[in-house]
Each structure stands twice: as structure tokens, then as C-alpha cells.
């Protein structure tokens, strides 16, 4: 079974300049939550972004990887979602 750290490295190697955060959310090594921030997503739809990530793990989806929950953002999207809201 792949580790969260292995998935992170594979994403970052496949998409130059990407920053990935990967969490094994069940602890079993087969269900992962993934957040990827990359300028490569600038001209892509959400579906195209997800396809790009799924292609990296094509052979493992449905096998060792049962679930891959994705959040894909451009750097500007990531910056706007990480800003605290004014009260």
C-alpha cells in the first residue's frame, strides 16, 4: 500500500512546481485526502485538474488506493481560501 508521503512525492514529481498535502484519513493506507496547489491548473477545469491527478495513480485506483478525495487549486485560489475573514 502506498503511503501519504509517497503519494505527495509522486504528485510533486509529476506536476513541476506543485505543492501537495496528502492525508491518510482512515489510517489504513487506502483512503486519502489530497490538496494540490499548482500554477499548472490555471487553464484547466476542475474535472481536467482531477483527471491529471488520477492519471498519476491510474494503476492503483480501485486496487491499493480505494479512495482519493481531491482538492485542486491554483496559487491564487489557494491564497484566497486561506485568508481569514474579517469580523
NORRA-V263344 format. One record per residue. N is the residue number from 1. RES is the residue in three letters. PHI is phi in radians with two decimals (none if undefined). Layout:
((N,RES,PHI) (N,RES,PHI))
//
This chain:
((1,UNK,none) (2,UNK,-1.28) (3,UNK,-1.65) (4,UNK,-1.02) (5,UNK,-1.12) (6,UNK,-1.12) (7,UNK,-1.07) (8,UNK,-0.99) (9,UNK,-1.10) (10,UNK,-1.17) (11,UNK,-1.12) (12,UNK,-1.14) (13,UNK,-1.31) (14,UNK,-1.37) (15,UNK,-2.14) (16,UNK,-0.95) (17,UNK,1.48) (18,UNK,-1.31) (19,UNK,-2.05) (20,UNK,-2.08) (21,UNK,-2.15) (22,UNK,-2.27) (23,UNK,-2.23) (24,UNK,-1.46) (25,UNK,-1.45) (26,UNK,-1.98) (27,UNK,1.44) (28,UNK,-1.66) (29,UNK,1.37) (30,UNK,-2.37) (31,UNK,-2.19) (32,UNK,-2.23) (33,UNK,-1.84) (34,UNK,-2.24) (35,UNK,-2.13) (36,UNK,-2.20) (37,UNK,-2.00) (38,UNK,-2.73) (39,UNK,-1.16) (40,UNK,-1.10) (41,UNK,-1.48) (42,UNK,-0.87) (43,UNK,-1.79) (44,UNK,-1.82) (45,UNK,-1.29) (46,UNK,-1.04) (47,UNK,-1.11) (48,UNK,-1.13) (49,UNK,-1.08) (50,UNK,-1.16) (51,UNK,-1.05) (52,UNK,-1.04) (53,UNK,-1.23) (54,UNK,-1.05) (55,UNK,-1.10) (56,UNK,-1.08) (57,UNK,-1.97) (58,UNK,-0.81) (59,UNK,-1.28) (60,UNK,-1.80) (61,UNK,-1.14) (62,UNK,1.54) (63,UNK,-1.95) (64,UNK,-1.11) (65,UNK,-1.85) (66,UNK,-1.52) (67,UNK,-2.51) (68,UNK,-2.41) (69,UNK,-1.54) (70,UNK,-1.97) (71,UNK,-2.29) (72,UNK,-2.05) (73,UNK,-2.46) (74,UNK,-1.38) (75,UNK,-1.00) (76,UNK,-1.22) (77,UNK,-1.14) (78,UNK,-1.11) (79,UNK,-1.15) (80,UNK,-1.25) (81,UNK,-1.45) (82,UNK,-1.66) (83,UNK,-1.34) (84,UNK,-1.19) (85,UNK,-1.48) (86,UNK,-1.32) (87,UNK,-2.04))
//
